[in-house]
Amino acid sequence: MAGDHIHLPLVKDRNEIRVLNIHPSQDFTAPITCDIRIVSLDDDPVFDALSWCWGSVEDTAKIVVGGNSFSCRQNLDSALRHLRDKVECITLWVDAVCINQGDLGEKSSQILLMSRIYGHAHTVRIWLGEAADDSSEAVRVVKQLQMQPDLKSVKLDGQELSAEQLWAFTSLCKRPWFKRIWVVQEYALARQAVFYCGFDRFSWTNIRNFVLGSINNLVTNSNRPLDEGYSLTISSSVIDAISSLIHLGDVSDMTSEGKQHDIFPLETFLALSRLNATDPRDKVYGCLGLLPGFEELIIIDYNSPVEVVYAETTYALFCQMKCFEPLCYTSTKRETVSLELPSWSLDFSHDLNKGPVLFDHFSAAGEWGSWTAPRLVYPLLWIRSTFFDEIVSTHHIVPDTKADHWSGVDVSMQRFLHTGWRSFFGLDLDTTAHEAYVGGGSMENAYWRTVVCDLFTNNAFRGWSRIQRKDINSFLKWIRNTRTGIEHWNPDAEIYLIATHAVNIQQNAYLFCTKRGFIGISAGPSDIQAGDQLHFIHRGNVPFALRPVQHDNQDSVYELVNECYVHGIMDGEAFREPPLPHSRSFRQHELRRQLFGGQPLDRNFPVGDWQDIALT
């Protein structure tokens, strides 16, 4: 944006910012004129702050700032026209004008003040855009949701919502503002927030309650999302719209008074990773205002390469969490080709979410000792590790790339999938394998647990748990009855079917066998290969597949491939010294051994000593 001559220097030590005085006008079409002045946040100035979506760089307009013409986005011009008072000046902080966008140093320092700016503002004015798509009806719906945060219960003029009103509401929720990463902290930190859509204005303070109530009623407690009068297209659109608000509800709840200590950096990055940012660095910087303490570990620098920003942020997560859980989310970046990231770095440029994350459910590396921070010599990350086994063969779990094709309850389809998977392990689908498994128990038990990572979920919103024998048996009874048809579907088998689809097919995983005779599965889409090694990483709850590589003639250098499920070692069984009887690992393993069989913890599979290795 042009106009550097209007930006007088700011004194960084005084936490200075610029604000605009928007001149009043009785004429909506009159040009926007304003003055710009410098204030210090330390002096408790009075101003409002604008939260908006910049819009297309090709759509520009001219406003007058301090007597000078200033080029801005068309969407900003429209916002200021709708917010401008007819009689009095309004004082407004607008990032696109108040920050010298051409000065990366100033931009970096002002980003550090963003949480104070939006937290200090008297009102955060949220500009959704001009009136369109029957937005006035949508605003009426939102105002009713303030009193009754459940979409199925809302009535307008004494009538249930029509299909047209639902379309209007979903169109409002799908506006670009709701998809922008910066708006989350702008909304969550506001003392009070007022939404503007055209000339309509409204408050919406109970987004979290609305999202939770509506999802519960529209999804989890009904076979059809909405009443029979609505089409499935509308129903799906409504659910998508509601889902797009989840991050606002969750983060605003976390930042509410008394809950700041519940904010966890990794969970925040995951929650906001679906959102958009013009500069890929902002996928990190746009979260920092929500993370007091963690932001001190990050240096905001728009001159730094994106790859370095992402790697340093991943490293900061390791150090702040004192564990290596973030490594479990690195496999989600495999389709990104524009960034040359280290294998251990998160790719914040796209959706980081995956499910399930094995780290949350197992303790394969035994009890954690004292924390030893990794050492970063970019692009190498030096960590403590111990070798367990080598992968000798692999099998892609999905016959083709269209995962949805394999998600149905057609028994022939499921038989086709499991026949291929069991054949890879030398098993027959219709014959129970009684032979012993190297990790304890039978090969049969090992197979049915491995292909779902020993996890199941009843509902996508209720998390994951360890699979139960009854769930496996129900599925076996159904799939081994060759006379079963779709009309004979056994609902008790659904838990295992859902787990199979969500754990493996959706994630495009790989099955594998190891040199010692263990079987396992990758928890994600990365292409595990023969020759990859299984390592335990200090303060890592799961085994990781690592690939030996050459790097500047250094030994012990690896690429991270994926977190893995390896049956028989997921509860600490692989370590020489059994955990103490009162430890978490011991209790978990003994409970599962009593229920399902397996080796007691006084028998183990020796691993080597801990040593330093480098991930690149």
Buried (B, 14 or more C-beta within 10 A) or exposed (E): BBBEEBBEEBEEEEBBBBBBBBBEBEEEEEBBBBBBBBBBBEEEBEBBBBBBBBBEEEEBBEBBBBEEEBEBBBBBBBBBBBBBEEEEBBBBBBBBBBBBBEBBEBBBBBBBBBBBBBBBBBBBBBBBBBBBBBBEBBBBBBBBBEEBBBBBBBEBEEEEBEEEBBBBBBBBBBBBBBBBBBBBBBBBBBEEBBBBBBEBBBEBEBBBBBBBBBBBBBBEEEEEBBEEEBEEEBBEBBBEBBBBBBBBBBBBBBBEEEEEEEBBBBEBBBBBBBBEBEEBBBBBBBBBBBBEEBBEBBEBBBEBEBBBBBBBBBBBBBEBBEBBBBBBBBBBBBEEEEBEBBBBBBBBBBEBEBBBBBBEBBBBBBBBEEEEEBEBEEBBBBBBBBBBBEBBEBBBBBEEEEBEEBBEBBBEEBBBBBBBBBEBBEBEBEEEBEEEBBBBBBBBBBBBBBBBBBBBBBEEEEEBBBBBEEBBBBBBEBBBEEEBEEEEBBEBBBBBBBBBBBBBBBBBBBBBBBEBEBBBBBBBBBBBBEEBBBBBBBBBBBBBBBBEEEBEEEEEBBBBBBBBBBBBBBBBBBBEEBBEEEBBBBEBBBEBBEEBBBBEBEEBBEBEEBEEBBBB
